[in-house]
Amino acid sequence: MSTLMSHFSPTITNMIRLDHTHVLSTFHKYKADTAPDTKQALVNTVSLALEIHAQLEEEIFYPALRAVTTNEAVLAKSEPEHNEMRSLIGQLRDMKPTATHYDSTFMSLMRHVIHHVADEETVLLPEAELLLADQLSELGAQMTRRRLALAAPKAGNIAANMVRAMPTSTMLVTAGGLVAGGYLLKRALERRT
């Protein structure tokens, strides 16, 4: 199982990059004039993704990199940056999306995230790819297993936030695509018999 998971799971550095892309693309959907429910869903999506991402890095990636690096500078500030992000996430959870400082608090969170991502993608990830080259796949598999364990109890929240954050037009196009796909599949199966 471990070898199979290592074979199909992205490397740990690619998983971290995918997490960064997911958070930043979700952030880019957030606009000041977005409906409050959609804002909250976007913030919830980003917040949960960041919490899981930070925990995965702290449990798996940072210890693995610490074991082989002599460059502690960026690593030393990574966990305090995670703690600052957690603090801002806590503030957002205590606010309603209509609160005066909701937008500015979310923007502050994302400034921290962008700074953190820049450090990781320009320093830590390239260093890890050099120093942990033979372990990247197995570390990716470990991260995949742990991510599933962390996300499973929150699956309902993740799904609800995705639906609330998705524009109605996108939902209609997706539903239409599913109906059309089902119809075409049914027709193809009927022709085979």
C-alpha positions as YAML, in Angstrom:
chain: A
units: angstrom
residues:
- id: 1
  name: MET
  ca: [0.00, 0.00, 0.00]
- id: 2
  name: SER
  ca: [2.77, 2.42, 0.93]
- id: 3
  name: THR
  ca: [4.59, 1.81, -2.36]
- id: 4
  name: LEU
  ca: [1.35, 2.07, -4.32]
- id: 5
  name: MET
  ca: [0.43, 5.33, -2.56]
- id: 6
  name: SER
  ca: [3.94, 6.69, -3.24]
- id: 7
  name: HIS
  ca: [3.56, 5.82, -6.90]
- id: 8
  name: PHE
  ca: [0.22, 7.60, -7.39]
- id: 9
  name: SER
  ca: [0.54, 10.46, -4.90]
- id: 10
  name: PRO
  ca: [2.19, 13.73, -5.98]
- id: 11
  name: THR
  ca: [5.52, 14.51, -4.38]
- id: 12
  name: ILE
  ca: [5.35, 16.50, -1.17]
- id: 13
  name: THR
  ca: [6.69, 19.62, -2.88]
- id: 14
  name: ASN
  ca: [4.09, 19.38, -5.65]
- id: 15
  name: MET
  ca: [1.34, 18.89, -3.06]
- id: 16
  name: ILE
  ca: [2.46, 22.03, -1.25]
- id: 17
  name: ARG
  ca: [2.44, 23.96, -4.54]
- id: 18
  name: LEU
  ca: [-1.06, 22.64, -5.32]
- id: 19
  name: ASP
  ca: [-2.26, 23.82, -1.90]
- id: 20
  name: HIS
  ca: [-0.82, 27.27, -2.58]
- id: 21
  name: THR
  ca: [-2.54, 27.40, -5.97]
- id: 22
  name: HIS
  ca: [-5.88, 26.33, -4.47]
- id: 23
  name: VAL
  ca: [-5.77, 28.99, -1.74]
- id: 24
  name: LEU
  ca: [-4.66, 31.77, -4.08]
- id: 25
  name: SER
  ca: [-7.23, 30.91, -6.77]
- id: 26
  name: THR
  ca: [-9.99, 30.87, -4.14]
- id: 27
  name: PHE
  ca: [-8.75, 34.23, -2.83]
- id: 28
  name: HIS
  ca: [-9.00, 35.72, -6.34]
- id: 29
  name: LYS
  ca: [-12.74, 34.96, -6.35]
- id: 30
  name: TYR
  ca: [-13.22, 37.24, -3.32]
- id: 31
  name: LYS
  ca: [-14.40, 40.76, -4.17]
- id: 32
  name: ALA
  ca: [-15.51, 43.58, -1.88]
- id: 33
  name: ASP
  ca: [-18.96, 43.62, -3.50]
- id: 34
  name: THR
  ca: [-19.46, 39.84, -3.31]
- id: 35
  name: ALA
  ca: [-22.59, 38.69, -1.47]
- id: 36
  name: PRO
  ca: [-21.94, 38.11, 2.27]
- id: 37
  name: ASP
  ca: [-22.79, 34.37, 2.11]
- id: 38
  name: THR
  ca: [-20.36, 33.88, -0.76]
- id: 39
  name: LYS
  ca: [-17.66, 35.89, 1.04]
- id: 40
  name: GLN
  ca: [-18.05, 33.73, 4.10]
- id: 41
  name: ALA
  ca: [-17.90, 30.53, 2.03]
- id: 42
  name: LEU
  ca: [-14.71, 31.72, 0.29]
- id: 43
  name: VAL
  ca: [-13.13, 32.71, 3.61]
- id: 44
  name: ASN
  ca: [-14.15, 29.37, 5.16]
- id: 45
  name: THR
  ca: [-12.66, 27.49, 2.19]
- id: 46
  name: VAL
  ca: [-9.37, 29.39, 2.41]
- id: 47
  name: SER
  ca: [-9.25, 29.10, 6.21]
- id: 48
  name: LEU
  ca: [-9.80, 25.37, 6.33]
- id: 49
  name: ALA
  ca: [-7.33, 24.78, 3.51]
- id: 50
  name: LEU
  ca: [-4.71, 26.87, 5.33]
- id: 51
  name: GLU
  ca: [-5.28, 25.09, 8.64]
- id: 52
  name: ILE
  ca: [-4.88, 21.65, 7.08]
- id: 53
  name: HIS
  ca: [-1.91, 22.80, 4.99]
- id: 54
  name: ALA
  ca: [-0.11, 24.29, 8.00]
- id: 55
  name: GLN
  ca: [-0.66, 21.17, 10.09]
- id: 56
  name: LEU
  ca: [0.66, 18.95, 7.29]
- id: 57
  name: GLU
  ca: [3.76, 21.08, 6.88]
- id: 58
  name: GLU
  ca: [4.41, 21.16, 10.62]
- id: 59
  name: GLU
  ca: [3.93, 17.40, 11.06]
- id: 60
  name: ILE
  ca: [5.62, 16.09, 7.92]
- id: 61
  name: PHE
  ca: [7.45, 18.61, 5.70]
- id: 62
  name: TYR
  ca: [9.30, 20.81, 8.19]
- id: 63
  name: PRO
  ca: [10.65, 17.91, 10.29]
- id: 64
  name: ALA
  ca: [11.89, 16.12, 7.15]
- id: 65
  name: LEU
  ca: [13.60, 19.26, 5.88]
- id: 66
  name: ARG
  ca: [15.04, 20.12, 9.31]
- id: 67
  name: ALA
  ca: [16.73, 16.72, 9.40]
- id: 68
  name: VAL
  ca: [18.80, 17.51, 6.28]
- id: 69
  name: THR
  ca: [19.23, 21.29, 6.06]
- id: 70
  name: THR
  ca: [21.73, 23.68, 7.56]
- id: 71
  name: ASN
  ca: [19.66, 26.70, 6.46]
- id: 72
  name: GLU
  ca: [17.30, 27.24, 9.40]
- id: 73
  name: ALA
  ca: [16.42, 30.90, 8.66]
- id: 74
  name: VAL
  ca: [13.26, 30.43, 6.57]
- id: 75
  name: LEU
  ca: [12.21, 27.32, 8.48]
- id: 76
  name: ALA
  ca: [12.54, 29.18, 11.80]
- id: 77
  name: LYS
  ca: [9.98, 31.78, 10.77]
- id: 78
  name: SER
  ca: [7.54, 29.39, 9.06]
- id: 79
  name: GLU
  ca: [5.71, 28.13, 12.15]
- id: 80
  name: PRO
  ca: [5.31, 31.63, 13.68]
- id: 81
  name: GLU
  ca: [3.84, 32.70, 10.32]
- id: 82
  name: HIS
  ca: [1.39, 29.79, 10.57]
- id: 83
  name: ASN
  ca: [0.44, 30.96, 14.07]
- id: 84
  name: GLU
  ca: [-0.24, 34.49, 12.78]
- id: 85
  name: MET
  ca: [-2.43, 33.03, 10.03]
- id: 86
  name: ARG
  ca: [-4.33, 30.95, 12.62]
- id: 87
  name: SER
  ca: [-4.89, 34.09, 14.70]
- id: 88
  name: LEU
  ca: [-6.35, 35.96, 11.72]
- id: 89
  name: ILE
  ca: [-8.52, 32.94, 10.84]
- id: 90
  name: GLY
  ca: [-9.84, 32.96, 14.40]
- id: 91
  name: GLN
  ca: [-10.70, 36.65, 14.09]
- id: 92
  name: LEU
  ca: [-12.54, 36.01, 10.82]
- id: 93
  name: ARG
  ca: [-14.53, 33.17, 12.37]
- id: 94
  name: ASP
  ca: [-15.62, 35.51, 15.16]
- id: 95
  name: MET
  ca: [-16.93, 38.09, 12.64]
- id: 96
  name: LYS
  ca: [-19.91, 38.20, 10.37]
- id: 97
  name: PRO
  ca: [-19.10, 38.79, 6.69]
- id: 98
  name: THR
  ca: [-20.95, 42.11, 6.95]
- id: 99
  name: ALA
  ca: [-18.65, 43.37, 9.73]
- id: 100
  name: THR
  ca: [-16.72, 46.55, 8.99]
- id: 101
  name: HIS
  ca: [-13.29, 44.93, 9.24]
- id: 102
  name: TYR
  ca: [-14.11, 41.59, 7.60]
- id: 103
  name: ASP
  ca: [-12.65, 42.50, 4.20]
- id: 104
  name: SER
  ca: [-9.53, 44.12, 5.66]
- id: 105
  name: THR
  ca: [-8.93, 41.20, 8.02]
- id: 106
  name: PHE
  ca: [-9.19, 38.74, 5.13]
- id: 107
  name: MET
  ca: [-6.83, 40.90, 3.05]
- id: 108
  name: SER
  ca: [-4.38, 40.94, 5.96]
- id: 109
  name: LEU
  ca: [-4.55, 37.14, 6.15]
- id: 110
  name: MET
  ca: [-3.87, 36.87, 2.44]
- id: 111
  name: ARG
  ca: [-0.90, 39.29, 2.61]
- id: 112
  name: HIS
  ca: [0.63, 36.96, 5.21]
- id: 113
  name: VAL
  ca: [-0.17, 33.94, 3.04]
- id: 114
  name: ILE
  ca: [1.36, 35.47, -0.10]
- id: 115
  name: HIS
  ca: [4.56, 36.36, 1.79]
- id: 116
  name: HIS
  ca: [4.72, 32.85, 3.25]
- id: 117
  name: VAL
  ca: [4.10, 31.22, -0.14]
- id: 118
  name: ALA
  ca: [6.85, 33.34, -1.73]
- id: 119
  name: ASP
  ca: [9.38, 32.16, 0.88]
- id: 120
  name: GLU
  ca: [8.37, 28.53, 0.50]
- id: 121
  name: GLU
  ca: [8.31, 28.48, -3.27]
- id: 122
  name: THR
  ca: [11.58, 30.35, -3.76]
- id: 123
  name: VAL
  ca: [13.63, 28.89, -0.88]
- id: 124
  name: LEU
  ca: [12.17, 25.87, 0.94]
- id: 125
  name: LEU
  ca: [10.69, 23.85, -1.92]
- id: 126
  name: PRO
  ca: [13.74, 24.07, -4.22]
- id: 127
  name: GLU
  ca: [15.97, 23.19, -1.25]
- id: 128
  name: ALA
  ca: [13.75, 20.23, -0.36]
- id: 129
  name: GLU
  ca: [13.85, 19.00, -3.96]
- id: 130
  name: LEU
  ca: [17.64, 18.94, -3.78]
- id: 131
  name: LEU
  ca: [18.09, 17.58, -0.25]
- id: 132
  name: LEU
  ca: [15.12, 15.18, -0.08]
- id: 133
  name: ALA
  ca: [15.04, 14.07, -3.72]
- id: 134
  name: ASP
  ca: [14.85, 10.36, -2.91]
- id: 135
  name: GLN
  ca: [12.13, 10.88, -0.26]
- id: 136
  name: LEU
  ca: [9.75, 13.28, -2.03]
- id: 137
  name: SER
  ca: [7.31, 10.61, -3.22]
- id: 138
  name: GLU
  ca: [7.11, 8.79, 0.12]
- id: 139
  name: LEU
  ca: [6.68, 12.12, 1.95]
- id: 140
  name: GLY
  ca: [3.93, 12.98, -0.55]
- id: 141
  name: ALA
  ca: [2.20, 9.69, 0.25]
- id: 142
  name: GLN
  ca: [2.47, 10.40, 3.99]
- id: 143
  name: MET
  ca: [0.98, 13.84, 3.40]
- id: 144
  name: THR
  ca: [-1.86, 12.37, 1.33]
- id: 145
  name: ARG
  ca: [-2.78, 9.86, 4.05]
- id: 146
  name: ARG
  ca: [-2.66, 12.54, 6.76]
- id: 147
  name: ARG
  ca: [-4.65, 15.02, 4.63]
- id: 148
  name: LEU
  ca: [-7.42, 12.46, 4.20]
- id: 149
  name: ALA
  ca: [-7.51, 11.90, 7.97]
- id: 150
  name: LEU
  ca: [-7.67, 15.65, 8.68]
- id: 151
  name: ALA
  ca: [-10.22, 16.47, 5.97]
- id: 152
  name: ALA
  ca: [-12.62, 13.54, 6.49]
- id: 153
  name: PRO
  ca: [-14.39, 14.96, 9.57]
- id: 154
  name: LYS
  ca: [-14.80, 18.28, 7.75]
- id: 155
  name: ALA
  ca: [-16.07, 16.90, 4.43]
- id: 156
  name: GLY
  ca: [-19.60, 18.29, 4.97]
- id: 157
  name: ASN
  ca: [-18.26, 21.78, 5.65]
- id: 158
  name: ILE
  ca: [-15.94, 21.60, 2.65]
- id: 159
  name: ALA
  ca: [-18.81, 20.60, 0.34]
- id: 160
  name: ALA
  ca: [-21.19, 23.23, 1.74]
- id: 161
  name: ASN
  ca: [-18.62, 25.99, 1.31]
- id: 162
  name: MET
  ca: [-17.88, 24.91, -2.25]
- id: 163
  name: VAL
  ca: [-21.58, 25.05, -3.15]
- id: 164
  name: ARG
  ca: [-22.07, 28.43, -1.43]
- id: 165
  name: ALA
  ca: [-18.98, 29.88, -3.12]
- id: 166
  name: MET
  ca: [-19.86, 28.61, -6.59]
- id: 167
  name: PRO
  ca: [-21.76, 31.09, -8.77]
- id: 168
  name: THR
  ca: [-25.28, 29.98, -9.74]
- id: 169
  name: SER
  ca: [-24.38, 30.11, -13.44]
- id: 170
  name: THR
  ca: [-21.49, 27.69, -12.86]
- id: 171
  name: MET
  ca: [-23.76, 25.33, -10.93]
- id: 172
  name: LEU
  ca: [-26.33, 25.42, -13.76]
- id: 173
  name: VAL
  ca: [-23.69, 24.75, -16.42]
- id: 174
  name: THR
  ca: [-22.25, 21.90, -14.31]
- id: 175
  name: ALA
  ca: [-25.70, 20.41, -13.73]
- id: 176
  name: GLY
  ca: [-26.49, 20.75, -17.43]
- id: 177
  name: GLY
  ca: [-23.21, 19.04, -18.30]
- id: 178
  name: LEU
  ca: [-23.98, 16.17, -15.94]
- id: 179
  name: VAL
  ca: [-27.48, 15.73, -17.39]
- id: 180
  name: ALA
  ca: [-26.15, 15.86, -20.97]
- id: 181
  name: GLY
  ca: [-23.34, 13.43, -20.10]
- id: 182
  name: GLY
  ca: [-25.83, 11.04, -18.50]
- id: 183
  name: TYR
  ca: [-28.07, 11.24, -21.55]
- id: 184
  name: LEU
  ca: [-25.16, 10.57, -23.94]
- id: 185
  name: LEU
  ca: [-23.95, 7.68, -21.82]
- id: 186
  name: LYS
  ca: [-27.44, 6.19, -21.75]
- id: 187
  name: ARG
  ca: [-27.72, 6.51, -25.55]
- id: 188
  name: ALA
  ca: [-24.29, 4.92, -26.05]
- id: 189
  name: LEU
  ca: [-25.24, 2.00, -23.81]
- id: 190
  name: GLU
  ca: [-28.56, 1.55, -25.65]
- id: 191
  name: ARG
  ca: [-26.73, 1.34, -28.99]
- id: 192
  name: ARG
  ca: [-24.43, -1.40, -27.69]
- id: 193
  name: THR
  ca: [-27.37, -3.65, -26.83]
...
